[in-house]
Amino acid sequence: MDFDGRIISGKNPSSEWRFHRDILKNRSEVNCVIHTHSAYASAFSCLRQDMPPFHYMLAIAGGEDIKCAKYALFGSQELSNHVLLSLKNRQACFVANHGMISLGSNFKQAFDIANEVESLSQQFMILKSTGDYVLLDKKEMLKVIDKFKDYRSWPK
């Protein structure tokens, strides 16, 4: 499939080709887009909320929280538009009532981020069931984001 949505060979590779295309067209630093319906991230996406900074590792997604894109019909341009907004200055987002997306300059980075977001989703769902937790403040999260600039292969 080319960037105009024309199938070059074979069949349509995914109903979500629009957000894959739009991310790659709008984010020159991104070479890999992973979209998954992993169990915990998909469950969290059904809450239709941003994941708050309950753990410093949320910074892996590039900010002090992980955004959740608004709901729209799968495969639609409207959904792609919502995803692009949620990924602004981020390396991952949830897709309401759907799943999650992670980005990277290469497959390993995008996969590591997807794996960490799934783990964070599991942790938060467990934590949310207790009803009692403490969030990190924006100042602390900004320090973590800054420290991540030199931390392994996480987004810079």
C-alpha positions, 0 to 999 in steps of 0.5 A: 500500500502506498501513502495515498492508500492505493494497494500496490500488491496483495490485499489491504494489510490492515483496517487501520492503514489510515493511522499507520499512514498518517503517523508515518507521514507526520512524524519523520522520526518514526520508522515503526508503528505498533498497534496492538489489542493487548489485554490490559491496554485494551481494557484500560482503553475502555475507560476512555481516560488518559493514564495518570502519572502513577508510576515514573515509567509512564515517561517512556511514552514521552510525557507525564501521562499517556493520552487516550484518543477519542473513540471513532469507528475503527479504520476511519479517518476520524479515528486516525485524526484522534490518534494523531492528536493523542500522539502529539509529543508522545510515543504511545497512546491508548485508542478508546475502546480499542487498544494502544499504539506505540512508536519508535525509530526502529522496531525494538524501540516501538516494541519495548514501549508497547511492552512497557505500556502493557505492563503499566496498564496491568499495574494501573488496573490492579492499582485502580481496583484498590481505589487508593493510590498517589500520583507523581506531580508534573514537576517530578515527571518532568525530571523523569522525562529529562533523565530518560533522555540518557536512559537506554533506547527510550525516546529522546 
